């Protein structure tokens, strides 16, 4: 599943390569994802993606967990 914004793609790139640099709330949110899932989000091309999206927190969690 591709990232829906540039900010989300960057978050997953950091989570994949430098997990020690994540904030506590992001570590908790991404804790149950596999490396391959993180890579799928981090490898999304940025061309055409908005910098941020205006989704509520529950929608973001559902998107991240694939629900």
PDBQT receptor file of N, H, CA, C and O in Angstrom, charges set to zero:
ATOM      1  N   UNK A   1       0.845  -1.171   0.000  1.00  0.00    +0.000 N 
ATOM      2  CA  UNK A   1       0.000   0.000   0.000  1.00  0.00    +0.000 C 
ATOM      3  C   UNK A   1       0.897   1.244   0.000  1.00  0.00    +0.000 C 
ATOM      4  O   UNK A   1       1.792   1.346   0.839  1.00  0.00    +0.000 OA
ATOM      5  N   UNK A   2       0.684   2.163  -0.895  1.00  0.00    +0.000 N 
ATOM      6  H   UNK A   2      -0.043   2.079  -1.576  1.00  0.00    +0.000 HD
ATOM      7  CA  UNK A   2       1.547   3.337  -0.959  1.00  0.00    +0.000 C 
ATOM      8  C   UNK A   2       1.179   4.391   0.092  1.00  0.00    +0.000 C 
ATOM      9  O   UNK A   2       0.058   4.426   0.599  1.00  0.00    +0.000 OA
ATOM     10  N   UNK A   3       2.154   5.244   0.401  1.00  0.00    +0.000 N 
ATOM     11  H   UNK A   3       3.065   5.216  -0.010  1.00  0.00    +0.000 HD
ATOM     12  CA  UNK A   3       1.924   6.347   1.332  1.00  0.00    +0.000 C 
ATOM     13  C   UNK A   3       0.973   7.351   0.705  1.00  0.00    +0.000 C 
ATOM     14  O   UNK A   3       0.949   7.506  -0.516  1.00  0.00    +0.000 OA
ATOM     15  N   UNK A   4       0.186   8.038   1.533  1.00  0.00    +0.000 N 
ATOM     16  H   UNK A   4       0.206   7.913   2.525  1.00  0.00    +0.000 HD
ATOM     17  CA  UNK A   4      -0.782   8.999   1.009  1.00  0.00    +0.000 C 
ATOM     18  C   UNK A   4      -0.281  10.434   1.064  1.00  0.00    +0.000 C 
ATOM     19  O   UNK A   4      -0.966  11.341   0.592  1.00  0.00    +0.000 OA
ATOM     20  N   UNK A   5       0.916  10.660   1.638  1.00  0.00    +0.000 N 
ATOM     21  H   UNK A   5       1.472   9.923   2.022  1.00  0.00    +0.000 HD
ATOM     22  CA  UNK A   5       1.494  11.995   1.675  1.00  0.00    +0.000 C 
ATOM     23  C   UNK A   5       3.014  11.885   1.803  1.00  0.00    +0.000 C 
ATOM     24  O   UNK A   5       3.551  10.827   2.130  1.00  0.00    +0.000 OA
ATOM     25  N   UNK A   6       3.686  12.993   1.541  1.00  0.00    +0.000 N 
ATOM     26  H   UNK A   6       3.249  13.853   1.277  1.00  0.00    +0.000 HD
ATOM     27  CA  UNK A   6       5.144  13.036   1.663  1.00  0.00    +0.000 C 
ATOM     28  C   UNK A   6       5.540  12.826   3.129  1.00  0.00    +0.000 C 
ATOM     29  O   UNK A   6       6.505  12.117   3.416  1.00  0.00    +0.000 OA
ATOM     30  N   UNK A   7       4.807  13.433   4.040  1.00  0.00    +0.000 N 
ATOM     31  H   UNK A   7       4.024  14.009   3.806  1.00  0.00    +0.000 HD
ATOM     32  CA  UNK A   7       5.108  13.292   5.466  1.00  0.00    +0.000 C 
ATOM     33  C   UNK A   7       4.996  11.833   5.914  1.00  0.00    +0.000 C 
ATOM     34  O   UNK A   7       5.825  11.355   6.690  1.00  0.00    +0.000 OA
ATOM     35  N   UNK A   8       3.979  11.132   5.429  1.00  0.00    +0.000 N 
ATOM     36  H   UNK A   8       3.306  11.520   4.800  1.00  0.00    +0.000 HD
ATOM     37  CA  UNK A   8       3.803   9.728   5.786  1.00  0.00    +0.000 C 
ATOM     38  C   UNK A   8       4.937   8.884   5.208  1.00  0.00    +0.000 C 
ATOM     39  O   UNK A   8       5.435   7.983   5.884  1.00  0.00    +0.000 OA
ATOM     40  N   UNK A   9       5.351   9.156   3.978  1.00  0.00    +0.000 N 
ATOM     41  H   UNK A   9       4.947   9.888   3.429  1.00  0.00    +0.000 HD
ATOM     42  CA  UNK A   9       6.447   8.422   3.371  1.00  0.00    +0.000 C 
ATOM     43  C   UNK A   9       7.730   8.610   4.170  1.00  0.00    +0.000 C 
ATOM     44  O   UNK A   9       8.473   7.654   4.391  1.00  0.00    +0.000 OA
ATOM     45  N   UNK A  10       7.994   9.849   4.605  1.00  0.00    +0.000 N 
ATOM     46  H   UNK A  10       7.390  10.626   4.425  1.00  0.00    +0.000 HD
ATOM     47  CA  UNK A  10       9.193  10.139   5.394  1.00  0.00    +0.000 C 
ATOM     48  C   UNK A  10       9.149   9.434   6.746  1.00  0.00    +0.000 C 
ATOM     49  O   UNK A  10      10.167   8.922   7.211  1.00  0.00    +0.000 OA
ATOM     50  N   UNK A  11       7.976   9.404   7.381  1.00  0.00    +0.000 N 
ATOM     51  H   UNK A  11       7.149   9.820   7.003  1.00  0.00    +0.000 HD
ATOM     52  CA  UNK A  11       7.824   8.713   8.656  1.00  0.00    +0.000 C 
ATOM     53  C   UNK A  11       8.195   7.239   8.521  1.00  0.00    +0.000 C 
ATOM     54  O   UNK A  11       8.917   6.698   9.358  1.00  0.00    +0.000 OA
ATOM     55  N   UNK A  12       7.706   6.596   7.477  1.00  0.00    +0.000 N 
ATOM     56  H   UNK A  12       7.119   7.035   6.797  1.00  0.00    +0.000 HD
ATOM     57  CA  UNK A  12       8.002   5.176   7.288  1.00  0.00    +0.000 C 
ATOM     58  C   UNK A  12       9.455   4.934   6.900  1.00  0.00    +0.000 C 
ATOM     59  O   UNK A  12      10.018   3.894   7.243  1.00  0.00    +0.000 OA
ATOM     60  N   UNK A  13      10.067   5.871   6.194  1.00  0.00    +0.000 N 
ATOM     61  H   UNK A  13       9.610   6.716   5.915  1.00  0.00    +0.000 HD
ATOM     62  CA  UNK A  13      11.487   5.729   5.868  1.00  0.00    +0.000 C 
ATOM     63  C   UNK A  13      12.325   5.795   7.145  1.00  0.00    +0.000 C 
ATOM     64  O   UNK A  13      13.268   5.022   7.314  1.00  0.00    +0.000 OA
ATOM     65  N   UNK A  14      11.981   6.714   8.035  1.00  0.00    +0.000 N 
ATOM     66  H   UNK A  14      11.215   7.342   7.898  1.00  0.00    +0.000 HD
ATOM     67  CA  UNK A  14      12.688   6.811   9.318  1.00  0.00    +0.000 C 
ATOM     68  C   UNK A  14      12.435   5.557  10.148  1.00  0.00    +0.000 C 
ATOM     69  O   UNK A  14      13.361   5.017  10.754  1.00  0.00    +0.000 OA
ATOM     70  N   UNK A  15      11.197   5.094  10.181  1.00  0.00    +0.000 N 
ATOM     71  H   UNK A  15      10.444   5.533   9.689  1.00  0.00    +0.000 HD
ATOM     72  CA  UNK A  15      10.858   3.890  10.949  1.00  0.00    +0.000 C 
ATOM     73  C   UNK A  15      11.608   2.672  10.432  1.00  0.00    +0.000 C 
ATOM     74  O   UNK A  15      12.009   1.807  11.212  1.00  0.00    +0.000 OA
ATOM     75  N   UNK A  16      11.794   2.603   9.139  1.00  0.00    +0.000 N 
ATOM     76  H   UNK A  16      11.468   3.305   8.506  1.00  0.00    +0.000 HD
ATOM     77  CA  UNK A  16      12.470   1.452   8.539  1.00  0.00    +0.000 C 
ATOM     78  C   UNK A  16      13.979   1.481   8.785  1.00  0.00    +0.000 C 
ATOM     79  O   UNK A  16      14.581   0.454   9.098  1.00  0.00    +0.000 OA
ATOM     80  N   UNK A  17      14.587   2.663   8.641  1.00  0.00    +0.000 N 
ATOM     81  H   UNK A  17      14.098   3.497   8.387  1.00  0.00    +0.000 HD
ATOM     82  CA  UNK A  17      16.051   2.751   8.689  1.00  0.00    +0.000 C 
ATOM     83  C   UNK A  17      16.613   3.243  10.023  1.00  0.00    +0.000 C 
ATOM     84  O   UNK A  17      17.718   2.853  10.400  1.00  0.00    +0.000 OA
ATOM     85  N   UNK A  18      15.879   4.090  10.741  1.00  0.00    +0.000 N 
ATOM     86  H   UNK A  18      14.981   4.407  10.435  1.00  0.00    +0.000 HD
ATOM     87  CA  UNK A  18      16.358   4.654  12.003  1.00  0.00    +0.000 C 
ATOM     88  C   UNK A  18      15.247   4.643  13.054  1.00  0.00    +0.000 C 
ATOM     89  O   UNK A  18      14.798   5.710  13.472  1.00  0.00    +0.000 OA
ATOM     90  N   UNK A  19      14.798   3.478  13.486  1.00  0.00    +0.000 N 
ATOM     91  H   UNK A  19      15.163   2.611  13.147  1.00  0.00    +0.000 HD
ATOM     92  CA  UNK A  19      13.668   3.411  14.423  1.00  0.00    +0.000 C 
ATOM     93  C   UNK A  19      13.959   4.084  15.760  1.00  0.00    +0.000 C 
ATOM     94  O   UNK A  19      13.021   4.473  16.456  1.00  0.00    +0.000 OA
ATOM     95  N   UNK A  20      15.218   4.234  16.138  1.00  0.00    +0.000 N 
ATOM     96  H   UNK A  20      15.980   3.918  15.573  1.00  0.00    +0.000 HD
ATOM     97  CA  UNK A  20      15.550   4.881  17.403  1.00  0.00    +0.000 C 
ATOM     98  C   UNK A  20      15.278   6.388  17.377  1.00  0.00    +0.000 C 
ATOM     99  O   UNK A  20      15.259   7.017  18.435  1.00  0.00    +0.000 OA
ATOM    100  N   UNK A  21      15.069   6.982  16.200  1.00  0.00    +0.000 N 
ATOM    101  H   UNK A  21      15.085   6.471  15.340  1.00  0.00    +0.000 HD
ATOM    102  CA  UNK A  21      14.813   8.416  16.072  1.00  0.00    +0.000 C 
ATOM    103  C   UNK A  21      13.329   8.773  16.041  1.00  0.00    +0.000 C 
ATOM    104  O   UNK A  21      12.982   9.939  15.854  1.00  0.00    +0.000 OA
ATOM    105  N   UNK A  22      12.453   7.791  16.219  1.00  0.00    +0.000 N 
ATOM    106  H   UNK A  22      12.735   6.844  16.371  1.00  0.00    +0.000 HD
ATOM    107  CA  UNK A  22      11.014   8.040  16.218  1.00  0.00    +0.000 C 
ATOM    108  C   UNK A  22      10.542   8.539  17.580  1.00  0.00    +0.000 C 
ATOM    109  O   UNK A  22      11.134   8.221  18.611  1.00  0.00    +0.000 OA
ATOM    110  N   UNK A  23       9.471   9.326  17.568  1.00  0.00    +0.000 N 
ATOM    111  H   UNK A  23       8.990   9.585  16.730  1.00  0.00    +0.000 HD
ATOM    112  CA  UNK A  23       8.828   9.748  18.804  1.00  0.00    +0.000 C 
ATOM    113  C   UNK A  23       8.070   8.560  19.394  1.00  0.00    +0.000 C 
ATOM    114  O   UNK A  23       7.740   7.612  18.682  1.00  0.00    +0.000 OA
ATOM    115  N   UNK A  24       7.799   8.617  20.691  1.00  0.00    +0.000 N 
ATOM    116  H   UNK A  24       8.067   9.388  21.269  1.00  0.00    +0.000 HD
ATOM    117  CA  UNK A  24       7.119   7.511  21.373  1.00  0.00    +0.000 C 
ATOM    118  C   UNK A  24       5.780   7.163  20.736  1.00  0.00    +0.000 C 
ATOM    119  O   UNK A  24       5.478   5.986  20.537  1.00  0.00    +0.000 OA
ATOM    120  N   UNK A  25       4.963   8.184  20.409  1.00  0.00    +0.000 N 
ATOM    121  H   UNK A  25       5.208   9.140  20.571  1.00  0.00    +0.000 HD
ATOM    122  CA  UNK A  25       3.643   7.899  19.845  1.00  0.00    +0.000 C 
ATOM    123  C   UNK A  25       3.758   7.227  18.473  1.00  0.00    +0.000 C 
ATOM    124  O   UNK A  25       2.911   6.408  18.117  1.00  0.00    +0.000 OA
ATOM    125  N   UNK A  26       4.786   7.561  17.707  1.00  0.00    +0.000 N 
ATOM    126  H   UNK A  26       5.474   8.226  17.996  1.00  0.00    +0.000 HD
ATOM    127  CA  UNK A  26       4.978   6.917  16.411  1.00  0.00    +0.000 C 
ATOM    128  C   UNK A  26       5.479   5.486  16.575  1.00  0.00    +0.000 C 
ATOM    129  O   UNK A  26       5.081   4.602  15.816  1.00  0.00    +0.000 OA
ATOM    130  N   UNK A  27       6.336   5.251  17.546  1.00  0.00    +0.000 N 
ATOM    131  H   UNK A  27       6.660   5.969  18.162  1.00  0.00    +0.000 HD
ATOM    132  CA  UNK A  27       6.814   3.887  17.800  1.00  0.00    +0.000 C 
ATOM    133  C   UNK A  27       5.651   2.980  18.172  1.00  0.00    +0.000 C 
ATOM    134  O   UNK A  27       5.553   1.846  17.703  1.00  0.00    +0.000 OA
ATOM    135  N   UNK A  28       4.775   3.497  19.019  1.00  0.00    +0.000 N 
ATOM    136  H   UNK A  28       4.855   4.418  19.399  1.00  0.00    +0.000 HD
ATOM    137  CA  UNK A  28       3.609   2.711  19.445  1.00  0.00    +0.000 C 
ATOM    138  C   UNK A  28       2.700   2.402  18.255  1.00  0.00    +0.000 C 
ATOM    139  O   UNK A  28       2.186   1.290  18.132  1.00  0.00    +0.000 OA
ATOM    140  N   UNK A  29       2.507   3.376  17.396  1.00  0.00    +0.000 N 
ATOM    141  H   UNK A  29       2.924   4.279  17.497  1.00  0.00    +0.000 HD
ATOM    142  CA  UNK A  29       1.608   3.233  16.258  1.00  0.00    +0.000 C 
ATOM    143  C   UNK A  29       2.178   2.272  15.208  1.00  0.00    +0.000 C 
ATOM    144  O   UNK A  29       1.422   1.556  14.551  1.00  0.00    +0.000 OA
ATOM    145  N   UNK A  30       3.494   2.255  15.050  1.00  0.00    +0.000 N 
ATOM    146  H   UNK A  30       4.107   2.837  15.583  1.00  0.00    +0.000 HD
ATOM    147  CA  UNK A  30       4.123   1.443  14.009  1.00  0.00    +0.000 C 
ATOM    148  C   UNK A  30       4.689   0.125  14.529  1.00  0.00    +0.000 C 
ATOM    149  O   UNK A  30       5.268  -0.643  13.761  1.00  0.00    +0.000 OA
ATOM    150  N   UNK A  31       4.531  -0.142  15.806  1.00  0.00    +0.000 N 
ATOM    151  H   UNK A  31       4.060   0.481  16.430  1.00  0.00    +0.000 HD
ATOM    152  CA  UNK A  31       5.153  -1.295  16.437  1.00  0.00    +0.000 C 
ATOM    153  C   UNK A  31       4.810  -2.646  15.849  1.00  0.00    +0.000 C 
ATOM    154  O   UNK A  31       5.651  -3.545  15.863  1.00  0.00    +0.000 OA
ATOM    155  N   UNK A  32       3.601  -2.823  15.331  1.00  0.00    +0.000 N 
ATOM    156  H   UNK A  32       2.918  -2.092  15.319  1.00  0.00    +0.000 HD
ATOM    157  CA  UNK A  32       3.181  -4.141  14.854  1.00  0.00    +0.000 C 
ATOM    158  C   UNK A  32       3.343  -4.320  13.345  1.00  0.00    +0.000 C 
ATOM    159  O   UNK A  32       2.844  -5.295  12.784  1.00  0.00    +0.000 OA
ATOM    160  N   UNK A  33       4.026  -3.400  12.691  1.00  0.00    +0.000 N 
ATOM    161  H   UNK A  33       4.431  -2.608  13.147  1.00  0.00    +0.000 HD
ATOM    162  CA  UNK A  33       4.218  -3.511  11.240  1.00  0.00    +0.000 C 
ATOM    163  C   UNK A  33       5.505  -4.272  10.919  1.00  0.00    +0.000 C 
ATOM    164  O   UNK A  33       6.496  -4.159  11.640  1.00  0.00    +0.000 OA
ATOM    165  N   UNK A  34       5.483  -5.039   9.844  1.00  0.00    +0.000 N 
ATOM    166  H   UNK A  34       4.677  -5.131   9.258  1.00  0.00    +0.000 HD
ATOM    167  CA  UNK A  34       6.681  -5.762   9.422  1.00  0.00    +0.000 C 
ATOM    168  C   UNK A  34       7.591  -4.838   8.623  1.00  0.00    +0.000 C 
ATOM    169  O   UNK A  34       7.169  -3.772   8.175  1.00  0.00    +0.000 OA
ATOM    170  N   UNK A  35       8.834  -5.251   8.450  1.00  0.00    +0.000 N 
ATOM    171  H   UNK A  35       9.177  -6.117   8.814  1.00  0.00    +0.000 HD
ATOM    172  CA  UNK A  35       9.795  -4.464   7.666  1.00  0.00    +0.000 C 
ATOM    173  C   UNK A  35       9.325  -4.296   6.233  1.00  0.00    +0.000 C 
ATOM    174  O   UNK A  35       9.507  -3.229   5.646  1.00  0.00    +0.000 OA
ATOM    175  N   UNK A  36       8.726  -5.325   5.660  1.00  0.00    +0.000 N 
ATOM    176  H   UNK A  36       8.578  -6.192   6.137  1.00  0.00    +0.000 HD
ATOM    177  CA  UNK A  36       8.285  -5.237   4.263  1.00  0.00    +0.000 C 
ATOM    178  C   UNK A  36       7.118  -4.260   4.113  1.00  0.00    +0.000 C 
ATOM    179  O   UNK A  36       7.024  -3.566   3.102  1.00  0.00    +0.000 OA
ATOM    180  N   UNK A  37       6.227  -4.199   5.111  1.00  0.00    +0.000 N 
ATOM    181  H   UNK A  37       6.304  -4.764   5.933  1.00  0.00    +0.000 HD
ATOM    182  CA  UNK A  37       5.141  -3.235   5.068  1.00  0.00    +0.000 C 
ATOM    183  C   UNK A  37       5.687  -1.810   5.158  1.00  0.00    +0.000 C 
ATOM    184  O   UNK A  37       5.247  -0.926   4.423  1.00  0.00    +0.000 OA
ATOM    185  N   UNK A  38       6.645  -1.591   6.057  1.00  0.00    +0.000 N 
ATOM    186  H   UNK A  38       7.003  -2.310   6.653  1.00  0.00    +0.000 HD
ATOM    187  CA  UNK A  38       7.263  -0.263   6.174  1.00  0.00    +0.000 C 
ATOM    188  C   UNK A  38       7.955   0.124   4.878  1.00  0.00    +0.000 C 
ATOM    189  O   UNK A  38       7.887   1.274   4.445  1.00  0.00    +0.000 OA
ATOM    190  N   UNK A  39       8.625  -0.849   4.260  1.00  0.00    +0.000 N 
ATOM    191  H   UNK A  39       8.680  -1.783   4.612  1.00  0.00    +0.000 HD
ATOM    192  CA  UNK A  39       9.323  -0.568   3.004  1.00  0.00    +0.000 C 
ATOM    193  C   UNK A  39       8.348  -0.175   1.899  1.00  0.00    +0.000 C 
ATOM    194  O   UNK A  39       8.650   0.713   1.101  1.00  0.00    +0.000 OA
ATOM    195  N   UNK A  40       7.197  -0.813   1.839  1.00  0.00    +0.000 N 
ATOM    196  H   UNK A  40       6.951  -1.534   2.487  1.00  0.00    +0.000 HD
ATOM    197  CA  UNK A  40       6.192  -0.479   0.827  1.00  0.00    +0.000 C 
ATOM    198  C   UNK A  40       5.764   0.991   0.933  1.00  0.00    +0.000 C 
ATOM    199  O   UNK A  40       5.623   1.679  -0.078  1.00  0.00    +0.000 OA
ATOM    200  N   UNK A  41       5.561   1.457   2.154  1.00  0.00    +0.000 N 
ATOM    201  H   UNK A  41       5.676   0.899   2.975  1.00  0.00    +0.000 HD
ATOM    202  CA  UNK A  41       5.194   2.861   2.362  1.00  0.00    +0.000 C 
ATOM    203  C   UNK A  41       6.378   3.779   2.058  1.00  0.00    +0.000 C 
ATOM    204  O   UNK A  41       6.213   4.805   1.399  1.00  0.00    +0.000 OA
ATOM    205  N   UNK A  42       7.571   3.415   2.534  1.00  0.00    +0.000 N 
ATOM    206  H   UNK A  42       7.705   2.582   3.069  1.00  0.00    +0.000 HD
ATOM    207  CA  UNK A  42       8.750   4.268   2.378  1.00  0.00    +0.000 C 
ATOM    208  C   UNK A  42       9.203   4.376   0.922  1.00  0.00    +0.000 C 
ATOM    209  O   UNK A  42       9.831   5.366   0.546  1.00  0.00    +0.000 OA
ATOM    210  N   UNK A  43       8.896   3.382   0.110  1.00  0.00    +0.000 N 
ATOM    211  H   UNK A  43       8.386   2.578   0.416  1.00  0.00    +0.000 HD
ATOM    212  CA  UNK A  43       9.353   3.363  -1.279  1.00  0.00    +0.000 C 
ATOM    213  C   UNK A  43       8.396   4.079  -2.238  1.00  0.00    +0.000 C 
ATOM    214  O   UNK A  43       8.630   4.080  -3.447  1.00  0.00    +0.000 OA
ATOM    215  N   UNK A  44       7.335   4.682  -1.725  1.00  0.00    +0.000 N 
ATOM    216  H   UNK A  44       7.146   4.682  -0.743  1.00  0.00    +0.000 HD
ATOM    217  CA  UNK A  44       6.374   5.393  -2.564  1.00  0.00    +0.000 C 
ATOM    218  C   UNK A  44       7.038   6.613  -3.199  1.00  0.00    +0.000 C 
ATOM    219  O   UNK A  44       7.651   7.407  -2.487  1.00  0.00    +0.000 OA
ATOM    220  N   UNK A  45       6.934   6.783  -4.514  1.00  0.00    +0.000 N 
ATOM    221  H   UNK A  45       6.436   6.137  -5.093  1.00  0.00    +0.000 HD
ATOM    222  CA  UNK A  45       7.488   7.995  -5.141  1.00  0.00    +0.000 C 
ATOM    223  C   UNK A  45       6.744   9.236  -4.644  1.00  0.00    +0.000 C 
ATOM    224  O   UNK A  45       5.524   9.211  -4.481  1.00  0.00    +0.000 OA
ATOM    225  N   UNK A  46       7.490  10.328  -4.402  1.00  0.00    +0.000 N 
ATOM    226  H   UNK A  46       8.481  10.348  -4.534  1.00  0.00    +0.000 HD
ATOM    227  CA  UNK A  46       6.888  11.544  -3.857  1.00  0.00    +0.000 C 
ATOM    228  C   UNK A  46       6.196  12.407  -4.910  1.00  0.00    +0.000 C 
ATOM    229  O   UNK A  46       5.417  13.294  -4.561  1.00  0.00    +0.000 OA
ATOM    230  N   UNK A  47       6.464  12.166  -6.166  1.00  0.00    +0.000 N 
ATOM    231  H   UNK A  47       7.097  11.445  -6.449  1.00  0.00    +0.000 HD
ATOM    232  CA  UNK A  47       5.882  13.010  -7.209  1.00  0.00    +0.000 C 
ATOM    233  C   UNK A  47       4.359  12.911  -7.173  1.00  0.00    +0.000 C 
ATOM    234  O   UNK A  47       3.796  11.820  -7.262  1.00  0.00    +0.000 OA
ATOM    235  N   UNK A  48       3.702  14.058  -7.041  1.00  0.00    +0.000 N 
ATOM    236  H   UNK A  48       4.159  14.945  -6.969  1.00  0.00    +0.000 HD
ATOM    237  CA  UNK A  48       2.253  14.112  -7.030  1.00  0.00    +0.000 C 
ATOM    238  C   UNK A  48       1.609  13.927  -5.669  1.00  0.00    +0.000 C 
ATOM    239  O   UNK A  48       0.392  14.062  -5.549  1.00  0.00    +0.000 OA
ATOM    240  N   UNK A  49       2.394  13.619  -4.634  1.00  0.00    +0.000 N 
ATOM    241  H   UNK A  49       3.383  13.509  -4.732  1.00  0.00    +0.000 HD
ATOM    242  CA  UNK A  49       1.830  13.449  -3.291  1.00  0.00    +0.000 C 
ATOM    243  C   UNK A  49       1.720  14.807  -2.595  1.00  0.00    +0.000 C 
ATOM    244  O   UNK A  49       2.597  15.655  -2.755  1.00  0.00    +0.000 OA
ATOM    245  N   UNK A  50       0.655  15.018  -1.829  1.00  0.00    +0.000 N 
ATOM    246  H   UNK A  50      -0.058  14.329  -1.699  1.00  0.00    +0.000 HD
ATOM    247  CA  UNK A  50       0.578  16.252  -1.038  1.00  0.00    +0.000 C 
ATOM    248  C   UNK A  50       1.558  16.177   0.123  1.00  0.00    +0.000 C 
ATOM    249  O   UNK A  50       1.949  15.086   0.536  1.00  0.00    +0.000 OA
ATOM    250  N   UNK A  51       1.957  17.323   0.647  1.00  0.00    +0.000 N 
ATOM    251  H   UNK A  51       1.639  18.210   0.311  1.00  0.00    +0.000 HD
ATOM    252  CA  UNK A  51       2.880  17.345   1.785  1.00  0.00    +0.000 C 
ATOM    253  C   UNK A  51       2.230  16.694   3.014  1.00  0.00    +0.000 C 
ATOM    254  O   UNK A  51       2.874  15.916   3.719  1.00  0.00    +0.000 OA
ATOM    255  N   UNK A  52       0.970  17.009   3.266  1.00  0.00    +0.000 N 
ATOM    256  H   UNK A  52       0.447  17.640   2.693  1.00  0.00    +0.000 HD
ATOM    257  CA  UNK A  52       0.211  16.432   4.374  1.00  0.00    +0.000 C 
ATOM    258  C   UNK A  52      -1.205  16.146   3.897  1.00  0.00    +0.000 C 
ATOM    259  O   UNK A  52      -1.655  16.709   2.899  1.00  0.00    +0.000 OA
ATOM    260  N   UNK A  53      -1.906  15.269   4.612  1.00  0.00    +0.000 N 
ATOM    261  H   UNK A  53      -1.540  14.811   5.422  1.00  0.00    +0.000 HD
ATOM    262  CA  UNK A  53      -3.319  15.029   4.337  1.00  0.00    +0.000 C 
ATOM    263  C   UNK A  53      -4.121  15.464   5.550  1.00  0.00    +0.000 C 
ATOM    264  O   UNK A  53      -3.581  15.577   6.650  1.00  0.00    +0.000 OA
ATOM    265  N   UNK A  54      -5.401  15.708   5.353  1.00  0.00    +0.000 N 
ATOM    266  H   UNK A  54      -5.840  15.616   4.459  1.00  0.00    +0.000 HD
ATOM    267  CA  UNK A  54      -6.249  16.182   6.440  1.00  0.00    +0.000 C 
ATOM    268  C   UNK A  54      -7.210  15.082   6.894  1.00  0.00    +0.000 C 
ATOM    269  O   UNK A  54      -8.427  15.266   6.892  1.00  0.00    +0.000 OA
ATOM    270  N   UNK A  55      -6.654  13.958   7.275  1.00  0.00    +0.000 N 
ATOM    271  H   UNK A  55      -5.665  13.808   7.277  1.00  0.00    +0.000 HD
ATOM    272  CA  UNK A  55      -7.470  12.856   7.787  1.00  0.00    +0.000 C 
ATOM    273  C   UNK A  55      -7.424  12.884   9.301  1.00  0.00    +0.000 C 
ATOM    274  O   UNK A  55      -6.467  13.384   9.893  1.00  0.00    +0.000 OA
ATOM    275  N   UNK A  56      -8.437  12.358   9.911  1.00  0.00    +0.000 N 
ATOM    276  H   UNK A  56      -9.214  11.952   9.430  1.00  0.00    +0.000 HD
ATOM    277  CA  UNK A  56      -8.423  12.282  11.364  1.00  0.00    +0.000 C 
ATOM    278  C   UNK A  56      -7.516  11.135  11.815  1.00  0.00    +0.000 C 
ATOM    279  O   UNK A  56      -7.153  10.277  11.010  1.00  0.00    +0.000 OA
ATOM    280  N   UNK A  57      -7.158  11.118  13.070  1.00  0.00    +0.000 N 
ATOM    281  H   UNK A  57      -7.453  11.815  13.724  1.00  0.00    +0.000 HD
ATOM    282  CA  UNK A  57      -6.216  10.142  13.602  1.00  0.00    +0.000 C 
ATOM    283  C   UNK A  57      -6.700   8.705  13.435  1.00  0.00    +0.000 C 
ATOM    284  O   UNK A  57      -5.898   7.821  13.134  1.00  0.00    +0.000 OA
ATOM    285  N   UNK A  58      -7.977   8.458  13.620  1.00  0.00    +0.000 N 
ATOM    286  H   UNK A  58      -8.629   9.177  13.864  1.00  0.00    +0.000 HD
ATOM    287  CA  UNK A  58      -8.522   7.106  13.471  1.00  0.00    +0.000 C 
ATOM    288  C   UNK A  58      -8.359   6.608  12.041  1.00  0.00    +0.000 C 
ATOM    289  O   UNK A  58      -8.042   5.438  11.829  1.00  0.00    +0.000 OA
ATOM    290  N   UNK A  59      -8.569   7.470  11.066  1.00  0.00    +0.000 N 
ATOM    291  H   UNK A  59      -8.827   8.421  11.238  1.00  0.00    +0.000 HD
ATOM    292  CA  UNK A  59      -8.419   7.075   9.662  1.00  0.00    +0.000 C 
ATOM    293  C   UNK A  59      -6.960   6.760   9.356  1.00  0.00    +0.000 C 
ATOM    294  O   UNK A  59      -6.674   5.830   8.601  1.00  0.00    +0.000 OA
ATOM    295  N   UNK A  60      -6.031   7.525   9.936  1.00  0.00    +0.000 N 
ATOM    296  H   UNK A  60      -6.263   8.279  10.550  1.00  0.00    +0.000 HD
ATOM    297  CA  UNK A  60      -4.606   7.267   9.727  1.00  0.00    +0.000 C 
ATOM    298  C   UNK A  60      -4.220   5.903  10.293  1.00  0.00    +0.000 C 
ATOM    299  O   UNK A  60      -3.490   5.143   9.656  1.00  0.00    +0.000 OA
ATOM    300  N   UNK A  61      -4.710   5.599  11.484  1.00  0.00    +0.000 N 
ATOM    301  H   UNK A  61      -5.303   6.216  12.002  1.00  0.00    +0.000 HD
ATOM    302  CA  UNK A  61      -4.399   4.314  12.084  1.00  0.00    +0.000 C 
ATOM    303  C   UNK A  61      -4.945   3.163  11.258  1.00  0.00    +0.000 C 
ATOM    304  O   UNK A  61      -4.280   2.141  11.090  1.00  0.00    +0.000 OA
ATOM    305  N   UNK A  62      -6.162   3.329  10.738  1.00  0.00    +0.000 N 
ATOM    306  H   UNK A  62      -6.703   4.159  10.874  1.00  0.00    +0.000 HD
ATOM    307  CA  UNK A  62      -6.732   2.284   9.893  1.00  0.00    +0.000 C 
ATOM    308  C   UNK A  62      -5.913   2.102   8.624  1.00  0.00    +0.000 C 
ATOM    309  O   UNK A  62      -5.689   0.971   8.193  1.00  0.00    +0.000 OA
ATOM    310  N   UNK A  63      -5.467   3.187   8.026  1.00  0.00    +0.000 N 
ATOM    311  H   UNK A  63      -5.649   4.106   8.377  1.00  0.00    +0.000 HD
ATOM    312  CA  UNK A  63      -4.666   3.103   6.805  1.00  0.00    +0.000 C 
ATOM    313  C   UNK A  63      -3.329   2.425   7.069  1.00  0.00    +0.000 C 
ATOM    314  O   UNK A  63      -2.872   1.606   6.272  1.00  0.00    +0.000 OA
ATOM    315  N   UNK A  64      -2.710   2.767   8.185  1.00  0.00    +0.000 N 
ATOM    316  H   UNK A  64      -3.082   3.432   8.833  1.00  0.00    +0.000 HD
ATOM    317  CA  UNK A  64      -1.411   2.194   8.511  1.00  0.00    +0.000 C 
ATOM    318  C   UNK A  64      -1.514   0.698   8.803  1.00  0.00    +0.000 C 
ATOM    319  O   UNK A  64      -0.662  -0.089   8.391  1.00  0.00    +0.000 OA
ATOM    320  N   UNK A  65      -2.556   0.328   9.506  1.00  0.00    +0.000 N 
ATOM    321  H   UNK A  65      -3.248   0.967   9.840  1.00  0.00    +0.000 HD
ATOM    322  CA  UNK A  65      -2.711  -1.088   9.882  1.00  0.00    +0.000 C 
ATOM    323  C   UNK A  65      -3.399  -1.913   8.806  1.00  0.00    +0.000 C 
ATOM    324  O   UNK A  65      -3.523  -3.130   8.945  1.00  0.00    +0.000 OA
ATOM    325  N   UNK A  66      -3.848  -1.265   7.732  1.00  0.00    +0.000 N 
ATOM    326  H   UNK A  66      -3.748  -0.277   7.619  1.00  0.00    +0.000 HD
ATOM    327  CA  UNK A  66      -4.477  -1.996   6.633  1.00  0.00    +0.000 C 
ATOM    328  C   UNK A  66      -5.867  -2.506   6.941  1.00  0.00    +0.000 C 
ATOM    329  O   UNK A  66      -6.292  -3.522   6.391  1.00  0.00    +0.000 OA
ATOM    330  N   UNK A  67      -6.572  -1.826   7.801  1.00  0.00    +0.000 N 
ATOM    331  H   UNK A  67      -6.227  -1.000   8.248  1.00  0.00    +0.000 HD
ATOM    332  CA  UNK A  67      -7.933  -2.256   8.193  1.00  0.00    +0.000 C 
ATOM    333  C   UNK A  67      -8.932  -1.711   7.211  1.00  0.00    +0.000 C 
ATOM    334  O   UNK A  67     -10.131  -1.951   7.352  1.00  0.00    +0.000 OA
TER     335      UNK A  67
